[in-house]
Amino acid sequence: LTNNVLRSILKKCGCGLKRVNVSTTSHQLDFQAAEIIAQFCPNLEAVDLAQINLTNMSLKQMSKKCCNLKKQSRIVRFGDVRDMLCLQKQSRIVRFGDVGDMCLQKHPGLLAFGGFEKIATKCSKLKALYLNDCVRINDQALETLCENLQEIKILHIGGALTQLSAAGLCHVGKLGNLEQLSLFHNAAVDDVVIGAVTQGCQRLRYLDISGCNEGVTDLSLKFLSKCLQLKTLYINYCGKITDIGLSALATQENLEVLQTRGCPQLGDAGLTSVILLCRGLTSLDISGCFYVTNAVLQACLDAVRHRTSGNKLVVTVGGTSVVPETLNLDSPLLEVSQFNLCANHLRPDRADWIGQYHSDYEEELEDKHEEGADGGEYHQIMDEFMDKSVDSDDDDDSLL
């Protein structure tokens, strides 16, 4: 997609458009794209320009010509907070309070405390905030954000955040409307943090604590058993989680998606409890859990035979001791995948796996490298296999 192509398209249909999103499209657009959109889309209410380097002039054009953005836009998104600050100066296009979705993870070193404070006090309508790898965020900044942004439903704050402590992360528990929380590979996460989150975020439906190996134990899963709205849980690469913790988690009974890739201490007992008690379970990924055997598949078969909802259960068993060929898996409600989606370089016991076989995930990456795939394709493949459990910005630090 180029500026000329965008101009040709908007000439024909721009007047009727109310939303334009070019953030997920492969393109060669530059600042002129914003001017083109402003010229041909006078009725625009929402625009996502996260991948475009904006200028003062392009923002000024949108300020003059897209008047509806000021009052009606609630999902305006900018890849660089400097664009948003510049936009604020124009003031006629959109106020800070109009921003509903903010992604700062592509510019991790940009903000100091003053920037976080401005976001906290001015973006009162913010619903989603992505702070993965924002290395300058600290306890004080996160406390300010959590105290002021009470409408947030989605918060991603994973990666190597060295200025954050467990005490700072506990402030996340103040977000009573939070529904989705991602803390993957955040070394500050521990049982105390999970306890604060479960106590204060009763609407939580999605939680990713993959790679939080040092501080997350069975106690965290006991806390999560009280989080009754939780539907999706990723606990990949957590070495201190055992069957005892999973058995406690199973009493929650409402889980639909569970990932436990590369958890070296998990066996049959805990997973069987989850399978039998969480009757709505539709996806279970136990890739790389070596001590899991056919007993888990047999439990899956018994569970789906008693289902009246008709929902299928998909189980991924690559890298385990499961041998599906020895079982009679005749239920249409059970699908077994033998792909191994565990990335051995992320395992907490990875030192024991050096020189061992590669997972399907890693072999796919190697194939792409041999074919000369560029960095974008590399990260795309990672995202597809990791289901966003590992952000692409972590790759260079994580690969051994």
Secondary structure as the mmCIF struct_conf table of DSSP 4:
data_model
#
loop_
_struct_conf.conf_type_id
_struct_conf.id
_struct_conf.beg_label_comp_id
_struct_conf.beg_label_asym_id
_struct_conf.beg_label_seq_id
_struct_conf.end_label_comp_id
_struct_conf.end_label_asym_id
_struct_conf.end_label_seq_id
HELX_RH_AL_P HELX_RH_AL_P1 ASN A 3 CYS A 13
HELX_RH_3T_P HELX_RH_3T_P1 GLY A 14 GLY A 16
BEND BEND1 LYS A 18 LYS A 18
STRN STRN1 ARG A 19 ASN A 21
TURN_TY1_P TURN_TY1_P1 SER A 23 THR A 24
BEND BEND2 THR A 25 THR A 25
TURN_TY1_P TURN_TY1_P2 PHE A 31 PHE A 31
HELX_RH_AL_P HELX_RH_AL_P2 GLN A 32 PHE A 40
TURN_TY1_P TURN_TY1_P3 PRO A 42 ASN A 43
STRN STRN2 ALA A 46 ASP A 48
TURN_TY1_P TURN_TY1_P4 ALA A 50 GLN A 51
BEND BEND3 ILE A 52 ILE A 52
HELX_RH_AL_P HELX_RH_AL_P3 ASN A 56 LYS A 65
TURN_TY1_P TURN_TY1_P5 CYS A 67 CYS A 67
HELX_RH_AL_P HELX_RH_AL_P4 ASN A 68 GLN A 72
STRN STRN3 ARG A 77 ARG A 77
BEND BEND4 GLY A 79 ASP A 80
HELX_RH_AL_P HELX_RH_AL_P5 VAL A 81 GLN A 90
BEND BEND5 ARG A 92 ILE A 93
HELX_RH_3T_P HELX_RH_3T_P2 PHE A 96 ASP A 98
STRN STRN4 ASP A 101 CYS A 103
TURN_TY1_P TURN_TY1_P6 GLN A 105 LYS A 106
BEND BEND6 HIS A 107 HIS A 107
TURN_TY1_P TURN_TY1_P7 PRO A 108 GLY A 109
BEND BEND7 LEU A 110 LEU A 110
HELX_RH_AL_P HELX_RH_AL_P6 PHE A 113 LYS A 122
TURN_TY1_P TURN_TY1_P8 SER A 124 LYS A 125
STRN STRN5 ALA A 128 TYR A 130
TURN_TY1_P TURN_TY1_P9 ASN A 132 ASP A 133
TURN_TY1_P TURN_TY1_P10 VAL A 135 ARG A 136
HELX_RH_AL_P HELX_RH_AL_P7 ASP A 139 ASN A 148
TURN_TY1_P TURN_TY1_P11 GLN A 150 GLU A 151
STRN STRN6 ILE A 154 HIS A 156
BEND BEND8 GLY A 159 GLY A 159
TURN_TY1_P TURN_TY1_P12 THR A 162 GLN A 163
HELX_RH_AL_P HELX_RH_AL_P8 ALA A 166 LEU A 169
HELX_RH_3T_P HELX_RH_3T_P3 CYS A 170 LYS A 174
TURN_TY1_P TURN_TY1_P13 GLY A 176 ASN A 177
STRN STRN7 GLN A 180 SER A 182
TURN_TY1_P TURN_TY1_P14 PHE A 184 HIS A 185
TURN_TY1_P TURN_TY1_P15 ALA A 187 ALA A 188
STRN STRN8 ASP A 190 ASP A 190
HELX_RH_AL_P HELX_RH_AL_P9 ASP A 191 GLY A 200
TURN_TY1_P TURN_TY1_P16 GLN A 202 ARG A 203
STRN STRN9 TYR A 206 ASP A 208
TURN_TY1_P TURN_TY1_P17 SER A 210 GLY A 211
TURN_TY1_P TURN_TY1_P18 ASN A 213 GLU A 214
STRN STRN10 GLY A 215 GLY A 215
HELX_RH_AL_P HELX_RH_AL_P10 ASP A 218 LEU A 224
TURN_TY1_P TURN_TY1_P19 SER A 225 LYS A 226
TURN_TY1_P TURN_TY1_P20 LEU A 228 GLN A 229
STRN STRN11 THR A 232 TYR A 234
TURN_TY1_P TURN_TY1_P21 ASN A 236 TYR A 237
TURN_TY1_P TURN_TY1_P22 GLY A 239 LYS A 240
HELX_RH_AL_P HELX_RH_AL_P11 ASP A 243 ALA A 250
TURN_TY1_P TURN_TY1_P23 THR A 251 GLN A 252
STRN STRN12 VAL A 257 GLN A 259
TURN_TY1_P TURN_TY1_P24 ARG A 261 GLY A 262
TURN_TY1_P TURN_TY1_P25 PRO A 264 GLN A 265
HELX_RH_AL_P HELX_RH_AL_P12 ASP A 268 LEU A 277
TURN_TY1_P TURN_TY1_P26 ARG A 279 GLY A 280
STRN STRN13 SER A 283 ASP A 285
TURN_TY1_P TURN_TY1_P27 SER A 287 GLY A 288
TURN_TY1_P TURN_TY1_P28 PHE A 290 TYR A 291
HELX_RH_AL_P HELX_RH_AL_P13 ASN A 294 ARG A 305
TURN_TY1_P TURN_TY1_P29 HIS A 306 HIS A 306
BEND BEND9 THR A 308 SER A 309
STRN STRN14 LEU A 313 THR A 316
TURN_TY1_P TURN_TY1_P30 GLY A 318 GLY A 319
BEND BEND10 THR A 320 SER A 321
HELX_RH_3T_P HELX_RH_3T_P4 PRO A 324 THR A 326
BEND BEND11 LEU A 327 LEU A 327
TURN_TY1_P TURN_TY1_P31 PRO A 332 LEU A 333
STRN STRN15 LEU A 334 SER A 337
HELX_RH_3T_P HELX_RH_3T_P5 ASN A 344 LEU A 346
TURN_TY1_P TURN_TY1_P32 PRO A 348 ASP A 349
HELX_RH_3T_P HELX_RH_3T_P6 ARG A 350 TRP A 353
TURN_TY1_P TURN_TY1_P33 ILE A 354 GLY A 355
BEND BEND12 GLN A 356 GLN A 356
HELX_LH_PP_P HELX_LH_PP_P1 TYR A 357 SER A 359
HELX_RH_AL_P HELX_RH_AL_P14 ASP A 360 GLU A 370
TURN_TY1_P TURN_TY1_P34 GLU A 371 GLY A 372
HELX_RH_AL_P HELX_RH_AL_P15 GLY A 375 MET A 386
TURN_TY1_P TURN_TY1_P35 ASP A 387 LYS A 388
BEND BEND13 SER A 389 VAL A 390
HELX_RH_3T_P HELX_RH_3T_P7 SER A 392 ASP A 394
HELX_RH_AL_P HELX_RH_AL_P16 ASP A 395 SER A 398
#
